[in-house]
């Protein structure tokens, strides 16, 4: 009885790990760090609230604005931090791009999207 219970627990653990490893995260099957690499045109605007936001940046951010969980994960990712991105400034980019359907008020960790 004990050995069958152990086997059942091990099988359950394998299924759980397989689901987590194979499952989609905040940004689908791509990691937030990989998605952050696509935001290279946004680095200046994510460091300086007074900098103009390039059109290429707005185009990339628009893809994430429909998925605020992914947007937050990308802007708060290790890759973004290593690039010198300031989260409180980066989170203003959708507003600075004048997106009408941006996720206003969405909580990103300690920050809120304006």
N, C-alpha and C positions, 0 to 999 in steps of 0.2 A: 504494500500500500504506500509506504513512504517513498519507494523508488519510483512508482508511477506518478506520485505527486511532484517529485523532483523533476522528472521528465516533462511533465505538464508545465511546470514553472520555467524550465529552460526553453521549451518551445515558445511559450508566451513571450519570454524575453527576446528571443531571436526575432519573432514577428514584430515586436515593438521597435527594436533597433532597426530592422529592415525598413519599417515604415518611416521612421525618423530620418534615416539616411537617404532614402529614395524619395521622400515626400517633398512637397514644394514649400519654400519658405516665404518670407514677406514679399519677395520679388519673383515668385515662381521658382523655376529651377535654377535661376542665376542668383549668385550671392550678392548681397548689397555692395560688397567690395568690388566685385566685377562690374556692377552697374555704375558705381562711383567713377570708374575709369572713363566712362562715356561722358562724364561731366567736365572734362578738361576745359571747354570754353567758359565754364562758370567760375573758375578759380578766382579771378580778380573780383568778380561781383560777390563772391562768397566770403571775401576777406574785407571788403570795403563797402559799407552801406550806401556810399555816395557815388560809387562807380556805376557807369552805364552797364546794363545787362545786354550782352551780345545776342543777336537773333539766334545763333546756333545754340546758345545756352537755353533760351526760352523754348526752342524746339525740343530739346532733350527733357527739360523740366516738365513740359506739357505731357509727355508720355507718363511721367510719374504722378502727376496731379490727379489722375483718375484712380490712383491707388495710394492713398495717403500713408498707409502702413509701410509700403515700399519706399516712398519718398522720405519718410522719417529715417528708416533704416539706412538708406543711402547717404543722406546728409549727416547722419551721426556715426557713419562707419569709420573703421580704423583708417581706411584709405583716404577718406575725406579729411580726417584729423591730421594725418601725415602730410597732406597737401597744404596744410595751413588754413583750412576752412574754419571759419568761426560759425558755429551752429546758429547762434542768435541772428547773425547776418544772413547766412545761407537760407534760413527759413523765410526770409522776406522776399526771396527771388520770385516765387509765383505771383506775389502782389506787385512787385516791380515790373513783371512781364505783363501786367494788366489782364490776367486771366479772370474772367467773370465767374467761372465755375471752379474756383480753387477751394480746397477744403478749409475754409475759415474756421478757426477755433479748435482745430484738431490738435490734440496733445501729442507732442513728440518728446517723450522723456520729460525733462524739466522745462521744455519750451512749448509754446503754443503758436500755431500758424496764424499769422495776421490776415 
